[in-house]
């Protein structure tokens, strides 16, 4: 591990990206426990300062997937399945992903949601928190999630349960208290082997890395949204762009909320929602309450 630390922690001018093979070896040492907590923390901080490459992230994704439990779904479902790759550090604004996925399921469009308990620095309300409060069990096995996708067109996974390595690294991540490239790795594991993915990013500076990574991962359809709080949820208080990634091109879709009759302003009262408020809004939306635009 020290060999690779020396390469990524040489400072702004001296540090270099690891090759796919080198990053895979670092991931293997983290998974096996050969890397100490101090070495793991140092590596996470070093990559944060250096900036991670698509190959480094992809190497970790592939290594973690080997040591995770895959979710088996029927070929018919997998062909239409959307992996909703939202941030795991939680939300403070409304998590529209949850009710949208339920409505998609009603229309026969399967969605795979996944999350874990929130981590610093945000420590917002996670998708896991929200669906549990809605009465959905997240402690099910990979088989349970697969059956739910096959039968109900929606599945929710607690990723740390299916990928124990993430659970093992959680203590170190909590102690350093800052985001790391593992925030990207965990949401792109695609344990359901979905053919399509929609992923949120916070800064446009990471767009090119995500484009390269999604192409290498072989999704048939890939969409990147610079959404609310780095999520896949398109904001309704400003114009935004959705990037459709193909094997050759990137198509940009410009979204204007006013074109859909949505309120084009930010509501300060909805900027720091509690778990109870998140669930209340979802319940009211799904019940079809009149004057829905005021809920958002």
C-alpha positions, 0 to 999 in steps of 0.5 A, spaced: 500 500 500 505 504 501 508 504 494 501 506 491 500 512 496 507 514 494 505 515 487 498 519 489 500 523 495 507 526 492 503 533 491 500 537 486 505 537 481 508 530 483 502 525 484 500 521 478 493 517 476 494 510 478 493 505 472 487 500 472 491 494 475 494 499 480 488 501 483 485 494 482 491 492 487 489 498 492 482 496 492 484 488 493 488 490 499 482 494 502 477 489 501 482 484 504 484 488 510 491 488 508 491 496 508 490 499 515 485 504 517 491 509 517 493 507 510 485 507 507 484 514 510 491 517 507 489 514 500 482 517 500 485 524 502 490 523 497 485 522 491 481 527 493 487 532 493 489 529 486 483 528 483 481 521 481 481 518 474 475 514 471 480 508 471 481 509 478 474 509 480 472 503 475 477 499 478 474 500 485 467 499 482 469 492 479 473 490 485 467 491 490 462 488 485 466 482 485 466 481 493 458 483 493 452 479 492 449 481 485 441 482 484 438 477 480 432 479 475 429 476 469 432 478 462 426 482 460 426 486 467 433 487 466 433 490 459 428 495 461 431 497 468 433 504 470 439 504 476 437 510 479 444 512 482 443 518 487 448 520 492 448 516 499 450 522 503 443 524 504 438 530 502 436 536 505 431 538 499 425 534 497 427 527 494 423 526 488 426 520 486 422 516 491 415 518 488 417 518 481 420 511 482 413 509 485 409 512 479 414 509 474 413 502 477 405 503 476 407 504 469 411 498 468 417 501 468 422 498 473 427 502 477 432 500 482 434 504 488 439 503 493 442 507 498 446 506 505 446 510 512 448 517 511 455 519 512 459 526 513 459 531 511 452 532 509 449 527 513 442 529 510 436 524 509 438 518 505 433 514 501 434 508 505 431 513 511 425 515 507 423 508 504 424 505 511 419 510 514 414 509 508 414 502 510 419 498 506 424 493 509 431 495 506 434 489 510 432 484 505 437 479 501 439 480 494 434 475 492 428 479 495 430 485 491 430 481 485 423 478 486 421 485 488 423 488 481 421 482 477 414 482 481 413 490 483 417 493 478 421 497 484 427 494 488 430 498 494 437 495 496 441 497 502 448 497 499 452 496 505 448 489 506 450 487 499 457 489 499 460 488 506 467 492 504 463 499 504 460 497 511 468 495 513 470 502 510 464 506 513 468 508 520 474 511 516 470 515 512 466 517 518 472 519 521 475 523 516 469 527 515 469 529 507 467 526 501 471 521 497 471 517 490 468 512 494 462 516 494 462 515 486 464 508 487 458 506 491 452 509 487 455 506 481 456 498 483 450 497 479 449 490 483 442 489 479 446 489 472 441 494 469 441 496 462 440 504 464 443 509 469 441 516 471 446 519 475 447 525 479 453 530 479 454 536 484 460 539 480 460 540 472 468 539 473 467 531 474 462 531 468 468 528 463 470 523 468 463 520 469 462 520 461 468 516 460 466 511 466 459 510 464 462 508 457 467 503 459 461 500 464 457 498 458 450 501 459 446 501 454 443 508 456 446 513 460 444 520 463 448 525 467 444 530 471 447 536 475 441 536 479 439 538 486 445 537 491 448 533 486 442 528 485 439 526 479 433 530 481 432 536 476 431 542 479 424 546 478 427 553 480 432 554 475 434 551 468 438 545 467 441 540 463 441 533 462 447 529 459 445 523 454 451 519 454 452 514 448 458 510 445 460 516 441 457 522 443 454 526 448 447 529 447 445 535 451 437 536 453 436 543 456 430 543 461 426 549 462 421 548 468 416 553 466 415 549 459 412 544 464 408 549 468 412 548 474 414 554 479 420 557 477 423 560 484 426 557 490 422 556 496 426 557 502 422 553 507 423 547 503 431 547 503 432 543 509 426 538 510 426 533 516 425 526 515 418 526 517 417 532 512 420 528 506 415 522 508 409 527 508 410 530 502 411 523 498 404 521 502 400 527 499 403 526 492 401 519 492 394 520 494 393 525 489 392 531 493 389 537 490 394 543 488 400 539 488 404 544 485 404 548 492 407 541 495 414 542 492 
